[in-house]
């Protein structure tokens, strides 16, 4: 008997869920059932695939690899530059350029965040960033549709997600709005989950969350990003920890670093004020897999990273400071310019990190309130 699309999807869905369990990111039976029973492909009838040259090509259900691509542990980008016409141009021209502005996140990071949320059936959840609607469907499956509210700033994105959810038999409350403001109409919530990255954690999320409620989000930091989980006091403050698991999402649109391309262009082309060599491997500073990378983000706040040809790494800050590195067999060559020497700060930070006993990201706590937002470790603190 010929295998149907539903049979093939069920096989792939179960395999994906088994992989998430084997990798140790999925433990709770409720979320395991949700991943096994909610069709991801129902929320991804079309998406973009990044090609070797960096452009984006279209993939839809007519592509023979569509279903297998949907059920890989990969991000599926569904919008570029906030422009829905990009899809038509990609179909007409074969590929387009652009920056992702909507996607279905990697199932791994979705599982990590859903479990960190620690929500129980009957508790109310506010999701910031509806995207395709797939994550909202997982929440509905585990908690009940009437307890899920999802908000997106893009009316077109929300309308498509609403259609996907309805076709899947799900009906959470869907609202168009700026996620930074939460959604007070259905507050207070037991849980807030943000599926995009934030440069600062909005206080509205804590004023709209019950005392003891949980906020889970990712940080919009080019160096030292990741997941945080905080407990709300119900009055605009929260405290919690950086999670051991890493997580990188596209930013909340209000938190996008629009200046980044300009300062990185300066780092690529400017004449150096100082040249030298370093024994510190740039990978230790910029690679999310490096145990030092989170601490590097604390000593290089607001610094953005770019990568060039021939193992080049660029660092830049909006104050005009920059560093340009080219890896060598032992260390790297460093050019620097602007009012500060960013690579000297990185080297000093690395020495400090060694002196502190090489703490990894999950050793750091976080506090948020009207007076500010800080990371903490061993009596020391840094701004978020």
Secondary structure, 3 states (H helix, E strand, C coil): CCCCHHHHHHHHHHHHHHHHHHCCCCCCHHHHHHHHHCCHHHHCCEEEEECCCCCEEEEECCCCCHHHHHCCCCCEEEEECCECHHHHHHHHHCCECCCEEEEECCHHHHHHHHHHHCCCCCCCEEEECCCCCHHHHHHHHHHCHHHEEEEECCHHHHHHHHHHHHHCCCCCEEEECCHHHCCHHHCCEEEEEEEEEECCCCCHHHHCEEEEEEEEEEECCCCCCEEEEEEECCCCCEEEEECCCCCCCCECHHHCCCCHHHHHHHHHHCCCCEEEEECCCHHHHHCCCCCCHHHHHHHCCCCEEEEECCCEEEEECCCCCEEEEEECCCCEEEEEECCCCHHHHHHHHHHHHHHCCCCCHHHCEEEEECCEEEEEECCEEEEC
